[in-house]
């Protein structure tokens, strides 16, 4: 790969990483989109639309004046929380370490350079680029909103990190709070109260029976209790209530509604509140455009493209929900959301070349 390409991708990635663009820092979410806008301003004769909803900014850039490019490339500029030192990029052994390197500011750097080079062609391809700032909290105010506002395409490519594999399916997701009422009483007189711990434990046992924890290679729905709150801190008081939070990840054949029904069956009398939910991603891996992408990937990696499914969610799901094929393809890295997140610089350049050849 050329030193110029790797050098600029490294510089852009590091610049983006220095901005602490987490959900509760709206000024930083704006700053990272400002950085994107400044770069786009150096590219002549492109069409740029900036918008914001609920404090979450977004930019869409196209090479032609259209809201329906043939190909839409999507990337998010927000990241999850980290220690301050993780927002100082570190270059080591051909890798960039720090928050957002892999997920996914390295990919955003690829998008910026790619947009500039495509715009310089005598005949520009019909490609659009979405830069959003709320994927880590669900994407409804970014990619989801843009879709609702009329942005369409023939196929969408989301540059989430995939180790250059093709992610064609992922689970739907739902987060539920469940409140079990009780009646407080002195701990020495439990007959005077109603202890919510007992129905809570019965319900949890039934959830574990209906949704046993699968192995890493099993493709099944999971319903995982993640937060349990019981009592007010007094060891001699029957608690007045119990509250549980569930992280639910469902495959085709299950749905948010069917899981709600199971939760209500397992915890009769409890109050349920869905905090957030998202549909699944599913694109036919035999789709002609996806197969063409697989051929390009194989040419650069020297092996057949790896098609796979994932347990977490991405913004690509909004497009498949609308009947538009979408897959994820991204760079090589590790440490997703961890203290040791990194991305391989050469893989960023490879990703750039793959997409360039895919566009043709």
C-alpha positions in Angstrom: 0.0 0.0 0.0 1.2 3.5 -0.7 2.9 5.5 2.1 0.7 8.5 1.1 -2.5 6.5 1.6 -1.4 4.9 4.9 0.0 8.2 6.1 -3.2 10.2 5.5 -5.5 7.4 6.9 -3.3 7.4 10.0 -3.4 11.2 10.4 -7.2 11.4 9.9 -7.9 8.5 12.3 -5.7 10.0 15.0 -7.3 13.5 14.5 -10.7 12.0 14.9 -9.8 9.9 17.9 -8.5 13.0 19.9 -12.1 14.2 20.0 -14.0 12.7 23.0 -17.2 12.2 21.0 -19.3 10.3 23.6 -23.0 10.5 24.0 -23.1 12.9 26.9 -20.6 15.4 25.4 -22.8 17.2 22.8 -20.1 19.8 22.2 -17.7 17.0 21.2 -20.3 15.3 19.0 -20.5 18.6 17.2 -16.8 19.0 17.1 -16.2 15.7 15.3 -18.8 16.5 12.7 -17.2 19.9 12.3 -14.0 18.1 11.5 -15.7 16.1 8.9 -17.4 19.2 7.5 -14.0 21.0 7.3 -12.5 18.2 5.3 -15.5 18.1 3.0 -15.2 21.8 2.4 -11.8 21.2 0.7 -13.5 18.9 -1.9 -14.9 20.9 -4.8 -18.4 20.4 -6.3 -19.8 17.9 -3.9 -23.3 18.1 -2.4 -23.3 18.3 1.4 -26.3 18.4 3.8 -25.8 18.8 7.5 -28.6 18.3 10.0 -29.3 17.6 13.7 -31.9 16.0 15.8 -32.0 15.8 19.6 -28.4 17.1 19.8 -27.1 14.4 17.5 -25.6 15.9 14.3 -25.1 14.2 11.0 -23.7 15.0 7.5 -24.5 13.3 4.2 -22.3 14.0 1.2 -23.0 12.9 -2.3 -21.1 13.2 -5.6 -24.3 14.0 -7.5 -27.3 16.0 -6.5 -29.5 13.2 -5.3 -31.0 11.7 -2.1 -30.9 8.2 -3.7 -27.3 7.3 -4.7 -26.7 3.8 -6.0 -24.3 3.1 -3.1 -24.5 4.6 0.3 -21.5 4.2 2.6 -22.2 4.7 6.3 -20.0 5.4 9.3 -20.5 6.7 12.9 -18.3 9.3 14.6 -19.5 8.6 18.2 -17.6 6.3 20.6 -18.2 4.7 23.9 -16.7 6.1 27.1 -13.0 5.6 27.9 -10.3 6.8 30.2 -8.7 10.2 29.1 -5.5 8.5 28.0 -7.4 6.4 25.5 -8.3 9.6 23.6 -4.5 10.1 22.9 -3.8 7.8 19.9 -0.7 5.6 20.1 1.1 4.2 17.1 2.7 0.9 17.6 3.7 -2.0 15.3 1.6 -0.9 12.5 -1.5 -0.4 14.7 -3.3 2.6 16.1 -4.3 2.1 19.7 -7.0 4.1 21.5 -10.8 4.7 21.8 -12.5 4.7 18.4 -9.6 3.4 16.4 -11.4 0.2 15.4 -15.0 1.3 16.2 -15.0 3.2 13.9 -13.0 6.3 13.3 -10.5 4.4 11.2 -13.3 3.6 8.8 -14.5 7.2 8.9 -11.0 8.2 7.8 -11.3 5.8 4.9 -14.6 7.4 3.9 -13.1 10.9 3.9 -10.1 9.9 1.7 -12.3 7.8 -0.6 -14.8 10.7 -1.1 -12.0 13.1 -2.0 -10.5 10.7 -4.6 -13.9 9.7 -6.1 -14.7 13.4 -6.5 -11.5 13.9 -8.5 -12.6 11.5 -11.2 -13.6 12.9 -14.6 -16.8 10.7 -14.3 -18.0 10.5 -10.8 -19.7 7.4 -9.6 -23.1 7.6 -7.9 -22.0 7.2 -4.3 -23.2 8.9 -1.0 -21.5 9.1 2.4 -23.4 9.3 5.7 -21.6 10.4 8.9 -23.7 10.0 12.0 -23.1 10.6 15.7 -25.5 8.3 17.7 -24.9 4.7 16.6 -23.6 3.7 20.0 -26.9 4.7 21.6 -29.1 3.1 19.0 -28.9 5.2 15.8 -32.5 6.4 15.8 -31.5 10.1 15.6 -28.8 9.5 13.0 -29.1 6.8 10.3 -32.7 6.0 11.3 -33.8 9.6 11.0 -32.0 10.1 7.7 -33.8 7.1 6.3 -37.1 8.5 7.5 -36.3 11.8 5.8 -36.0 10.2 2.4 -32.3 9.1 2.0 -32.3 5.9 0.0 -29.9 3.8 -2.1 -29.7 0.5 -4.0 -27.3 -1.0 -1.5 -25.8 0.3 1.8 -22.3 -0.5 3.0 -21.7 0.1 6.7 -17.9 0.2 7.5 -18.2 -1.3 11.0 -15.1 -3.4 12.0 -15.4 -6.9 10.6 -11.7 -8.0 10.1 -12.5 -7.6 6.3 -15.3 -10.2 6.6 -18.8 -9.6 5.3 -21.4 -9.3 8.1 -24.8 -10.0 6.5 -27.0 -10.8 9.5 -27.2 -9.7 13.1 -29.7 -10.0 15.9 -32.4 -7.6 16.9 -32.1 -6.0 20.3 -34.4 -4.8 23.1 -33.7 -3.5 26.6 -36.5 -3.9 29.1 -37.0 -2.7 32.7 -39.3 -5.0 34.8 -40.8 -3.8 38.1 -42.1 -6.3 40.6 -44.1 -4.7 43.4 -43.9 -5.8 47.0 -45.0 -4.6 50.4 -42.4 -3.6 53.0 -42.4 -5.0 56.5 -40.0 -5.6 59.4 -37.7 -8.5 58.5 -38.7 -10.3 61.7 -42.3 -10.3 60.6 -42.3 -11.3 56.9 -46.0 -12.3 57.1 -46.8 -8.6 57.3 -45.3 -7.9 53.9 -45.0 -9.2 50.4 -41.4 -10.0 49.4 -40.8 -9.4 45.7 -37.6 -11.5 45.8 -39.5 -14.8 45.7 -41.4 -14.1 42.4 -38.2 -12.5 41.0 -36.2 -15.7 41.6 -38.9 -17.9 40.2 -39.1 -15.7 37.1 -35.4 -15.7 36.6 -35.2 -19.5 36.8 -38.0 -19.7 34.2 -36.1 -17.2 31.9 -33.0 -19.3 32.2 -35.0 -22.4 31.3 -36.6 -20.8 28.2 -33.5 -19.0 27.1 -30.5 -21.0 28.2 -27.1 -19.3 27.7 -25.8 -20.5 24.3 -22.3 -21.2 23.3 -20.4 -18.6 21.2 -21.1 -20.4 18.0 -24.8 -21.0 18.6 -27.3 -18.7 16.9 -30.1 -18.4 19.4 -32.1 -15.7 21.1 -30.7 -14.5 24.5 -32.5 -12.8 27.3 -29.9 -11.7 29.9 -30.6 -10.0 33.2 -28.0 -7.2 33.5 -29.2 -5.0 36.4 -31.1 -6.1 39.6 -32.2 -3.6 42.3 -33.9 -4.8 45.4 -34.6 -3.0 48.7 -33.5 0.3 50.1 -30.4 -0.9 51.9 -31.9 -1.9 55.2 -31.0 -5.5 56.2 -34.0 -5.8 58.5 -36.7 -4.7 56.0 -38.7 -6.7 53.5 -38.2 -4.8 50.3 -41.0 -2.8 48.7 -40.1 -3.7 45.2 -37.6 -5.3 42.8 -36.5 -4.0 39.5 -34.7 -5.9 36.8 -33.2 -4.9 33.5 -32.9 -7.3 30.6 -30.7 -7.2 27.5 -32.6 -9.2 24.8 -31.0 -10.2 21.5 -33.3 -12.1 19.2 -32.9 -14.0 16.0 -35.3 -14.4 13.1 -38.4 -16.3 14.4 -38.5 -14.3 17.6 -39.4 -10.6 17.9 -39.6 -7.9 20.5 -43.3 -8.6 21.0 -42.8 -12.3 21.5 -40.1 -11.7 24.1 -42.3 -9.2 25.9 -45.0 -11.9 26.1 -42.5 -14.4 27.6 -41.3 -11.9 30.2 -44.8 -11.1 31.2 -45.6 -14.9 31.5 -42.5 -15.4 33.7 -43.2 -12.4 35.9 -47.0 -12.2 36.3 -48.1 -9.0 37.8 -44.9 -7.2 37.0 -44.8 -3.9 35.1 -42.7 -3.9 31.9 -41.2 -0.9 30.2 -39.2 -1.2 26.9 -36.4 1.4 27.0 -35.1 0.8 23.5 -35.4 -1.7 20.7 -33.9 -2.4 17.3 -34.7 -4.7 14.4 -32.4 -7.4 13.1 -30.2 -7.1 10.1 -30.6 -9.7 7.3 -29.3 -9.5 3.8 -29.2 -12.4 1.4 -25.5 -13.3 1.0 -26.3 -14.5 -2.5 -27.4 -11.0 -3.6 -25.5 -10.1 -6.8 -23.9 -6.9 -5.3 -22.9 -8.8 -2.2 -21.3 -11.6 -4.2 -19.5 -9.0 -6.3 -18.1 -7.4 -3.1 -17.1 -10.9 -1.9 -15.1 -11.3 -5.1 -13.2 -8.1 -4.5 -12.5 -9.0 -0.9 -11.1 -12.4 -1.9 -8.8 -10.7 -4.5 -7.2 -8.6 -1.8 -7.1 -11.1 1.1 -6.1 -14.1 -1.0 -8.9 -16.2 0.5 -12.7 -16.7 0.0 -14.6 -13.9 1.7 -15.8 -14.8 5.2 -19.6 -14.4 5.5 -20.7 -14.3 9.1 -23.4 -13.3 11.6 -23.0 -11.2 14.7 -24.7 -10.9 18.1 -24.6 -7.1 18.5 -26.4 -4.4 16.4 -25.4 -1.9 13.7 -27.0 1.0 11.8 -27.2 -1.3 8.7 -30.4 -2.7 10.2 -32.4 0.4 9.4 -31.9 -0.2 5.7 -32.7 -3.9 5.6 -35.9 -3.0 7.5 -36.8 -0.7 4.6 -36.1 -3.5 2.1 -32.7 -2.2 1.0 -29.8 -4.7 1.1 -27.1 -3.7 3.5 -23.9 -5.4 4.8 -21.0 -4.4 7.0 -17.4 -4.5 5.9 -14.6 -3.0 8.0 -10.9 -3.1 9.0 -8.9 -5.5 11.1 -8.6 -4.8 14.8 -9.5 -5.9 18.3 -10.5 -4.7 21.7 -13.9 -3.4 20.7 -15.1 -1.1 23.6 -12.2 -2.3 25.7 -9.1 -0.6 27.2 -6.9 -2.2 24.4 -8.8 -1.1 21.3 -6.7 -1.0 18.1 -6.9 -1.0 14.3 -4.4 -2.2 11.8 -3.3 0.6 9.5 -2.6 -1.6 6.5 -6.1 -3.0 6.7 -7.5 0.5 6.5 -5.7 1.0 3.2 -6.9 -2.5 2.1 -10.5 -1.5 3.0 -10.0 1.7 0.9 -8.8 -0.3 -2.1 -11.6 -2.9 -1.8 -14.3 -0.3 -1.8 -12.6 1.6 -4.7 -12.6 -1.6 -6.8 -16.1 -2.5 -5.8 -17.3 0.9 -7.0 -15.3 0.4 -10.2 
